[in-house]
């Protein structure tokens, strides 16, 4: 298969895989950590108002969705890419980071969560996904001093 086709597939499949993981965690999160009484996160028109009513614990599934979505998307893209695996992993993480920035700007939320989410969920997990998939930096080994 030509490299360009492999690389295009890497990006598309990486975004789809990461998005599926993200959405699965977002949908399952309230089943594990129930939302406060009267909060409905399924309506985009009232989401900004409902975010203000969330407790700190309710942000755990959201963070995990963003982190694991980026991790899986980056891993899948790096595994499929013909070369420059770490660049593809970071590219996927940047794609998800842009989505996170858009969500924060549209719906707001507590400042502590926006900082934690934007700094800790996307790029670090994308880098980790690239490492796990065999990106260039994963080839480093400790030098034996003997």
Backbone as a printed PyTorch tensor [residue, N CA C, xyz], in Angstrom:
tensor([[[  0.8490,  -1.1700,   0.0000],
         [  0.0000,   0.0000,   0.0000],
         [  0.9000,   1.2410,   0.0000]],

        [[  0.6230,   2.2080,  -0.8570],
         [  1.4420,   3.4200,  -0.9060],
         [  1.4430,   4.1680,   0.4360]],

        [[  2.5650,   4.7800,   0.7450],
         [  2.7250,   5.4850,   2.0200],
         [  1.6560,   6.5550,   2.2280]],

        [[  1.3340,   7.2920,   1.1940],
         [  0.3530,   8.3810,   1.3350],
         [ -1.0070,   7.8370,   1.7420]],

        [[ -1.3820,   6.7030,   1.1840],
         [ -2.6690,   6.0850,   1.5290],
         [ -2.6380,   5.6130,   2.9820]],

        [[ -1.5280,   4.9780,   3.3660],
         [ -1.3820,   4.5260,   4.7560],
         [ -1.4740,   5.7040,   5.7240]],

        [[ -0.8420,   6.7980,   5.3730],
         [ -0.8400,   7.9590,   6.2520],
         [ -2.2060,   8.6270,   6.3390]],

        [[ -2.9080,   8.6830,   5.2430],
         [ -4.2710,   9.2320,   5.2660],
         [ -5.1680,   8.3400,   6.1230]],

        [[ -5.0550,   7.0320,   5.9320],
         [ -5.8190,   6.0970,   6.7580],
         [ -5.4510,   6.2320,   8.2330]],

        [[ -4.1810,   6.4590,   8.5130],
         [ -3.7290,   6.6210,   9.9000],
         [ -4.4550,   7.7840,  10.5670]],

        [[ -4.5480,   8.8900,   9.8710],
         [ -5.2090,  10.0720,  10.4290],
         [ -6.7070,   9.8180,  10.6110]],

        [[ -7.3500,   9.3260,   9.5750],
         [ -8.7990,   9.1140,   9.6380],
         [ -9.1550,   8.0830,  10.7080]],

        [[ -8.4830,   6.9550,  10.6940],
         [ -8.8020,   5.8960,  11.6590],
         [ -8.4160,   6.3270,  13.0740]],

        [[ -7.3270,   7.0720,  13.2210],
         [ -6.9320,   7.5810,  14.5300],
         [ -7.9860,   8.5190,  15.1090]],

        [[ -8.4980,   9.4120,  14.2870],
         [ -9.5420,  10.3420,  14.7470],
         [-10.8150,   9.5810,  15.1000]],

        [[-11.2010,   8.6380,  14.2600],
         [-12.4220,   7.8650,  14.5250],
         [-12.2720,   7.0370,  15.8050]],

        [[-11.1470,   6.3510,  15.9540],
         [-10.9310,   5.5100,  17.1470],
         [-10.9290,   6.3650,  18.4120]],

        [[-10.2030,   7.4730,  18.3920],
         [-10.1620,   8.3560,  19.5520],
         [-11.5210,   8.9390,  19.8790]],

        [[-12.2760,   9.2980,  18.8600],
         [-13.6180,   9.8470,  19.0670],
         [-14.5600,   8.8130,  19.6640]],

        [[-14.4580,   7.5720,  19.2000],
         [-15.3080,   6.5120,  19.7440],
         [-15.0110,   6.2650,  21.2220]],

        [[-13.7360,   6.2390,  21.5760],
         [-13.3590,   6.0530,  22.9810],
         [-13.8600,   7.2290,  23.8130]],

        [[-13.6600,   8.4380,  23.3030],
         [-14.1150,   9.6410,  24.0010],
         [-15.6200,   9.5740,  24.2660]],

        [[-16.3810,   9.2940,  23.2340],
         [-17.8450,   9.2790,  23.3780],
         [-18.3110,   8.1500,  24.2880]],

        [[-17.6670,   7.0060,  24.2200],
         [-18.0500,   5.8950,  25.0910],
         [-17.8740,   6.2740,  26.5570]],

        [[-16.7550,   6.9050,  26.8830],
         [-16.5140,   7.2960,  28.2750],
         [-17.4710,   8.4050,  28.6970]],

        [[-17.7260,   9.3590,  27.8110],
         [-18.6710,  10.4450,  28.1260],
         [-20.0700,   9.8750,  28.3950]],

        [[-20.4700,   8.8980,  27.6080],
         [-21.8070,   8.3140,  27.7810],
         [-21.8920,   7.4120,  29.0120]],

        [[-20.8070,   6.6940,  29.3210],
         [-20.8140,   5.7870,  30.4680],
         [-20.5150,   6.5020,  31.7880]],

        [[-19.8520,   7.6320,  31.7280],
         [-19.4530,   8.3670,  32.9260],
         [-20.5740,   8.6250,  33.9140]],

        [[-21.7160,   9.1720,  33.4580],
         [-22.8130,   9.4410,  34.3990],
         [-23.4180,   8.1790,  35.0160]],

        [[-23.1880,   7.0210,  34.4000],
         [-23.6690,   5.7770,  34.9970],
         [-22.7870,   5.3850,  36.1840]],

        [[-21.5110,   5.7350,  36.1070],
         [-20.5660,   5.4140,  37.1710],
         [-20.5710,   6.5050,  38.2490]],

        [[-20.5470,   7.7530,  37.8090],
         [-20.5880,   8.9060,  38.7210],
         [-21.8210,   9.7180,  38.3380]],

        [[-22.9240,   9.5190,  39.0630],
         [-24.1760,  10.1840,  38.6940],
         [-24.0590,  11.7110,  38.7160]],

        [[-24.7720,  12.3300,  37.7920],
         [-24.8300,  13.7870,  37.7350],
         [-25.6910,  14.3190,  38.8800]],

        [[-25.4670,  15.5670,  39.3010],
         [-26.3290,  16.1560,  40.3350],
         [-27.7930,  16.1820,  39.8670]],

        [[-28.6710,  16.1880,  40.8220],
         [-30.1130,  16.2040,  40.5440],
         [-30.4840,  17.3540,  39.6120]],

        [[-31.2190,  17.0320,  38.5490],
         [-31.7230,  18.0480,  37.6290],
         [-30.7570,  18.4680,  36.5320]],

        [[-29.5530,  17.8960,  36.4890],
         [-28.5800,  18.2510,  35.4560],
         [-28.7680,  17.3300,  34.2590]],

        [[-28.9480,  17.9400,  33.0830],
         [-29.1180,  17.1890,  31.8390],
         [-28.0460,  17.6500,  30.8580]],

        [[-27.0430,  16.8140,  30.6510],
         [-25.9320,  17.1730,  29.7690],
         [-26.1960,  16.7960,  28.3090]],

        [[-27.3690,  16.2600,  28.0020],
         [-27.6630,  15.8340,  26.6370],
         [-28.1860,  16.9750,  25.7660]],

        [[-28.5090,  18.1090,  26.3570],
         [-29.0540,  19.2330,  25.6000],
         [-27.9740,  20.2960,  25.4210]],

        [[-27.4440,  20.4680,  24.2030],
         [-26.3760,  21.4460,  23.9880],
         [-26.7760,  22.8790,  24.3390]],

        [[-28.0660,  23.1920,  24.2350],
         [-28.5210,  24.5570,  24.5120],
         [-28.4110,  24.9180,  25.9900]],

        [[-28.5110,  23.9400,  26.8780],
         [-28.4360,  24.2140,  28.3090],
         [-27.1420,  23.6850,  28.9320]],

        [[-26.2140,  23.1980,  28.0990],
         [-24.9990,  22.5860,  28.6300],
         [-24.1520,  23.5830,  29.4220]],

        [[-23.9880,  24.8000,  28.9270],
         [-23.1630,  25.7890,  29.6290],
         [-23.7130,  26.0570,  31.0300]],

        [[-25.0150,  26.1230,  31.1490],
         [-25.6260,  26.3480,  32.4650],
         [-25.4820,  25.1210,  33.3600]],

        [[-25.6370,  23.9490,  32.7910],
         [-25.5250,  22.7120,  33.5710],
         [-24.0950,  22.4280,  34.0220]],

        [[-23.1120,  22.8470,  33.2450],
         [-21.7110,  22.6330,  33.6310],
         [-21.4240,  23.3470,  34.9500]],

        [[-22.0360,  24.4940,  35.1450],
         [-21.8440,  25.2610,  36.3840],
         [-22.3770,  24.5120,  37.6020]],

        [[-23.2900,  23.5850,  37.3890],
         [-23.9060,  22.8460,  38.4910],
         [-23.1970,  21.5280,  38.8030]],

        [[-22.1940,  21.1760,  38.0050],
         [-21.4670,  19.9290,  38.2380],
         [-20.5620,  20.0500,  39.4590]],

        [[-20.3720,  18.9340,  40.1320],
         [-19.4270,  18.8620,  41.2410],
         [-18.0790,  18.4160,  40.6750]],

        [[-17.0240,  18.6030,  41.4550],
         [-15.6740,  18.2670,  40.9830],
         [-15.5810,  16.8130,  40.5130]],

        [[-16.2210,  15.8990,  41.2270],
         [-16.1520,  14.4740,  40.8790],
         [-16.7600,  14.1990,  39.4980]],

        [[-17.7080,  15.0390,  39.0670],
         [-18.3370,  14.8350,  37.7690],
         [-17.4120,  15.1480,  36.5990]],

        [[-16.2990,  15.8020,  36.8760],
         [-15.3530,  16.1190,  35.8160],
         [-14.3660,  14.9760,  35.5620]],

        [[-14.3400,  13.9860,  36.4410],
         [-13.4120,  12.8540,  36.2560],
         [-13.6810,  12.1180,  34.9450]],

        [[-14.9220,  11.7050,  34.6580],
         [-15.1490,  11.0130,  33.3770],
         [-14.8620,  11.8930,  32.1640]],

        [[-15.0950,  13.1820,  32.2960],
         [-14.8260,  14.0870,  31.1740],
         [-13.3270,  14.1180,  30.8950]],

        [[-12.5360,  14.2660,  31.9580],
         [-11.0810,  14.2600,  31.7910],
         [-10.6090,  12.9250,  31.2140]],

        [[-11.1120,  11.8320,  31.7630],
         [-10.7110,  10.5140,  31.2690],
         [-11.0870,  10.3180,  29.8040]],

        [[-12.2520,  10.8220,  29.4110],
         [-12.6780,  10.7160,  28.0150],
         [-11.7020,  11.4550,  27.1030]],

        [[-11.3270,  12.6490,  27.5030],
         [-10.4030,  13.4240,  26.6810],
         [ -9.0120,  12.7930,  26.6580]],

        [[ -8.5450,  12.3270,  27.8070],
         [ -7.2130,  11.7350,  27.8880],
         [ -7.1390,  10.4150,  27.1150]],

        [[ -8.0710,   9.5050,  27.3770],
         [ -8.0200,   8.2000,  26.7170],
         [ -8.3960,   8.2900,  25.2400]],

        [[ -9.2610,   9.2390,  24.8730],
         [ -9.5580,   9.4470,  23.4550],
         [ -8.3040,   9.8660,  22.6980]],

        [[ -7.5430,  10.7890,  23.2920],
         [ -6.2900,  11.2240,  22.6700],
         [ -5.2640,  10.0950,  22.6360]],

        [[ -5.1750,   9.3510,  23.7260],
         [ -4.2170,   8.2420,  23.8020],
         [ -4.5060,   7.1980,  22.7260]],

        [[ -5.7370,   6.7590,  22.6420],
         [ -6.0940,   5.7170,  21.6740],
         [ -5.9690,   6.2410,  20.2450]],

        [[ -6.4540,   7.4420,  19.9950],
         [ -6.3430,   8.0090,  18.6490],
         [ -4.8990,   8.1330,  18.1970]],

        [[ -4.0470,   8.6230,  19.0990],
         [ -2.6290,   8.7850,  18.7800],
         [ -1.9630,   7.4260,  18.5670]],

        [[ -2.2700,   6.4780,  19.4330],
         [ -1.6950,   5.1300,  19.3160],
         [ -2.0760,   4.5000,  17.9730]],

        [[ -3.3410,   4.5390,  17.6400],
         [ -3.8200,   3.9240,  16.3930],
         [ -3.1760,   4.5980,  15.1870]],

        [[ -3.1370,   5.9290,  15.1840],
         [ -2.5410,   6.6420,  14.0490],
         [ -1.0600,   6.3030,  13.9110]],

        [[ -0.3520,   6.2610,  15.0350],
         [  1.0750,   5.9550,  14.9840],
         [  1.3260,   4.5190,  14.5280]],

        [[  0.4820,   3.5990,  14.9450],
         [  0.6280,   2.2020,  14.5260],
         [  0.4310,   2.0470,  13.0150]],

        [[ -0.4990,   2.7920,  12.4620],
         [ -0.8380,   2.6520,  11.0450],
         [  0.1100,   3.4450,  10.1490]],

        [[  0.5970,   4.5730,  10.6160],
         [  1.4050,   5.4760,   9.7860],
         [  2.6110,   4.7630,   9.1860]],

        [[  2.9470,   5.1610,   7.9660],
         [  4.0700,   4.5520,   7.2540],
         [  5.4090,   4.9790,   7.8530]],

        [[  5.4800,   6.1340,   8.4110],
         [  6.6970,   6.6620,   9.0080],
         [  6.3510,   7.8720,   9.8510]],

        [[  7.3580,   8.4480,  10.5120],
         [  7.1310,   9.6330,  11.3560],
         [  5.9910,   9.3930,  12.3390]],

        [[  6.0200,   8.2450,  12.9780],
         [  4.9240,   7.8160,  13.8410],
         [  4.6140,   8.8170,  14.9540]],

        [[  5.6440,   9.3700,  15.5810],
         [  5.4080,  10.3150,  16.6710],
         [  4.7420,  11.5910,  16.1560]],

        [[  5.0850,  12.0200,  14.9610],
         [  4.4490,  13.2090,  14.3850],
         [  2.9600,  12.9680,  14.1610]],

        [[  2.6120,  11.7850,  13.7210],
         [  1.1990,  11.4710,  13.5280],
         [  0.4680,  11.4170,  14.8680]],

        [[  1.1200,  10.8250,  15.8740],
         [  0.5050,  10.7500,  17.2080],
         [  0.2570,  12.1480,  17.7670]],

        [[  1.2520,  13.0150,  17.6720],
         [  1.0980,  14.3810,  18.1810],
         [  0.0790,  15.1540,  17.3390]],

        [[  0.0400,  14.8940,  16.0560],
         [ -0.9590,  15.5410,  15.1960],
         [ -2.3770,  15.1890,  15.6120]],

        [[ -2.6120,  13.9340,  15.9200],
         [ -3.9330,  13.5090,  16.3930],
         [ -4.2470,  14.1680,  17.7320]],

        [[ -3.2570,  14.2060,  18.6300],
         [ -3.4620,  14.8550,  19.9290],
         [ -3.7850,  16.3360,  19.7400]],

        [[ -3.1420,  16.9920,  18.7900],
         [ -3.4440,  18.4040,  18.5110],
         [ -4.8630,  18.5710,  17.9860]],

        [[ -5.2970,  17.6390,  17.1650],
         [ -6.6800,  17.6730,  16.6790],
         [ -7.6660,  17.6380,  17.8530]],

        [[ -7.4410,  16.7220,  18.7780],
         [ -8.3230,  16.6190,  19.9440],
         [ -8.1640,  17.8260,  20.8670]],

        [[ -6.9640,  18.3690,  20.9670],
         [ -6.7420,  19.5750,  21.7650],
         [ -7.5530,  20.7370,  21.2120]],

        [[ -7.5880,  20.8820,  19.9000],
         [ -8.4040,  21.9410,  19.2890],
         [ -9.8830,  21.7640,  19.6370]],

        [[-10.3320,  20.5090,  19.6550],
         [-11.7100,  20.2350,  20.0770],
         [-11.9320,  20.6200,  21.5290]],

        [[-10.9490,  20.3420,  22.3850],
         [-11.0490,  20.7170,  23.7920],
         [-11.0930,  22.2250,  23.9740]],

        [[-10.2700,  22.9450,  23.2140],
         [-10.2810,  24.4080,  23.2780],
         [-11.6400,  24.9430,  22.8310]],

        [[-12.1850,  24.3550,  21.7800],
         [-13.5050,  24.7770,  21.3000],
         [-14.5760,  24.5420,  22.3610]],

        [[-14.5230,  23.3890,  23.0260],
         [-15.5200,  23.0910,  24.0720],
         [-15.4140,  24.0830,  25.2280]],

        [[-14.1930,  24.3830,  25.6630],
         [-14.0080,  25.3310,  26.7600],
         [-14.5220,  26.7120,  26.3580]],

        [[-14.2420,  27.1300,  25.1390],
         [-14.6800,  28.4600,  24.7150],
         [-16.1910,  28.5320,  24.5150]],

        [[-16.8160,  27.4350,  24.1110],
         [-18.2690,  27.4390,  23.8950],
         [-19.0570,  27.2710,  25.1880]],

        [[-18.5860,  26.3710,  26.0640],
         [-19.3900,  26.0000,  27.2220],
         [-18.7950,  26.4290,  28.5580]],

        [[-17.5500,  26.8330,  28.5700],
         [-16.9450,  27.2810,  29.8220],
         [-16.6820,  26.1290,  30.7670]],

        [[-16.8620,  26.4050,  32.0340],
         [-16.5670,  25.4360,  33.0770],
         [-15.5800,  26.0460,  34.0470]],

        [[-15.2720,  25.3360,  35.1030],
         [-14.3300,  25.8860,  36.0800],
         [-12.9300,  26.0400,  35.4740]],

        [[-12.2620,  27.1100,  35.8620],
         [-10.9320,  27.3940,  35.3360],
         [ -9.9530,  26.2730,  35.6660]],

        [[-10.0440,  25.7110,  36.8720],
         [ -9.1200,  24.6440,  37.2640],
         [ -9.2370,  23.4550,  36.3210]],

        [[-10.4910,  23.1420,  35.9050],
         [-10.6700,  21.9950,  35.0220],
         [-10.1860,  22.3110,  33.6140]],

        [[-10.4530,  23.5080,  33.1360],
         [-10.0120,  23.8830,  31.7880],
         [ -8.4920,  23.7800,  31.6890]],

        [[ -7.7930,  24.2640,  32.7040],
         [ -6.3250,  24.1950,  32.6910],
         [ -5.8560,  22.7430,  32.7630]],

        [[ -6.3930,  21.9900,  33.7140],
         [ -6.0130,  20.5820,  33.8560],
         [ -6.2770,  19.8060,  32.5670]],

        [[ -7.4410,  20.0050,  31.9980],
         [ -7.8480,  19.2710,  30.8000],
         [ -6.9760,  19.6340,  29.6030]],

        [[ -6.8230,  20.9230,  29.3500],
         [ -6.0900,  21.3530,  28.1590],
         [ -4.5900,  21.0730,  28.2630]],

        [[ -4.0520,  21.1180,  29.4750],
         [ -2.6170,  20.8920,  29.6540],
         [ -2.3040,  19.4080,  29.8590]],

        [[ -3.1720,  18.6840,  30.5610],
         [ -2.8420,  17.3250,  30.9630],
         [ -3.4520,  16.2000,  30.1630]],

        [[ -4.5040,  16.4770,  29.4050],
         [ -5.2050,  15.3690,  28.7590],
         [ -4.7400,  15.0890,  27.3330]],

        [[ -4.4450,  16.0820,  26.5730],
         [ -4.3010,  15.8870,  25.1390],
         [ -2.8650,  15.5820,  24.7010]],

        [[ -1.9870,  16.5500,  24.7940],
         [ -0.6240,  16.3500,  24.2860],
         [  0.1720,  15.3060,  25.0650]],

        [[  0.1180,  15.2940,  26.4080],
         [  0.8640,  14.2280,  27.1020],
         [  0.3780,  12.8280,  26.7310]],

        [[ -0.9230,  12.6630,  26.5950],
         [ -1.4540,  11.3450,  26.2500],
         [ -1.1920,  11.0100,  24.7840]],

        [[ -1.1860,  12.0050,  23.9240],
         [ -0.8150,  11.7720,  22.5320],
         [  0.6250,  11.3230,  22.4160]],

        [[  1.4930,  11.9520,  23.2020],
         [  2.9050,  11.5610,  23.2240],
         [  3.0520,  10.1240,  23.7390]],

        [[  2.3360,   9.8140,  24.8150],
         [  2.3720,   8.4570,  25.3540],
         [  1.8620,   7.4480,  24.3220]],

        [[  0.7900,   7.7950,  23.6350],
         [  0.2690,   6.9120,  22.5860],
         [  1.2970,   6.6700,  21.4990]],

        [[  2.0270,   7.7170,  21.1230],
         [  3.0890,   7.5680,  20.1290],
         [  4.2020,   6.6680,  20.6270]],

        [[  4.5760,   6.8460,  21.9000],
         [  5.6120,   5.9780,  22.4720],
         [  5.1730,   4.5250,  22.4870]],

        [[  3.9500,   4.2930,  22.9430],
         [  3.4410,   2.9160,  23.0150],
         [  3.3410,   2.2550,  21.6460]],

        [[  3.1340,   3.0690,  20.6190],
         [  3.0050,   2.5350,  19.2640],
         [  4.3490,   2.3720,  18.5660]],

        [[  5.4220,   2.7390,  19.2430],
         [  6.7360,   2.5630,  18.6320],
         [  7.2640,   3.8010,  17.9570]],

        [[  6.8000,   4.9690,  18.3960],
         [  7.3270,   6.2200,  17.8540],
         [  8.8090,   6.3400,  18.1280]],

        [[  9.4770,   7.2290,  17.4300],
         [ 10.9390,   7.3630,  17.4610],
         [ 11.5020,   7.4470,  18.8760]],

        [[ 10.8810,   8.2060,  19.7590],
         [ 11.4150,   8.3810,  21.1040],
         [ 11.3660,   7.1030,  21.9260]],

        [[ 10.5520,   6.1390,  21.5430],
         [ 10.4740,   4.8910,  22.3020],
         [ 11.6830,   4.0000,  22.0330]],

        [[ 12.4810,   4.3330,  21.0140],
         [ 13.6420,   3.5200,  20.6870],
         [ 14.8420,   3.8290,  21.5730]],

        [[ 14.7500,   4.8730,  22.3740],
         [ 15.8570,   5.2160,  23.2670],
         [ 16.0350,   4.1180,  24.3040]],

        [[ 17.2590,   3.7880,  24.5320],
         [ 17.5630,   2.7910,  25.5540],
         [ 18.6110,   3.3630,  26.4970]],

        [[ 18.6510,   2.8410,  27.6800],
         [ 19.6720,   3.2700,  28.6210],
         [ 21.0160,   2.7140,  28.1860]],

        [[ 22.0120,   3.5390,  28.2950],
         [ 23.3570,   3.1190,  27.9210],
         [ 23.9510,   2.3310,  29.0990]],

        [[ 24.4560,   1.1640,  28.7910],
         [ 25.0710,   0.3320,  29.8160],
         [ 26.4750,   0.8560,  30.0780]],

        [[ 26.7340,   1.2200,  31.3050],
         [ 28.0160,   1.8300,  31.6760],
         [ 29.1450,   0.8120,  31.7960]],

        [[ 28.8990,  -0.4440,  31.6390],
         [ 29.9710,  -1.4300,  31.8410],
         [ 30.8620,  -1.5890,  30.6640]]])
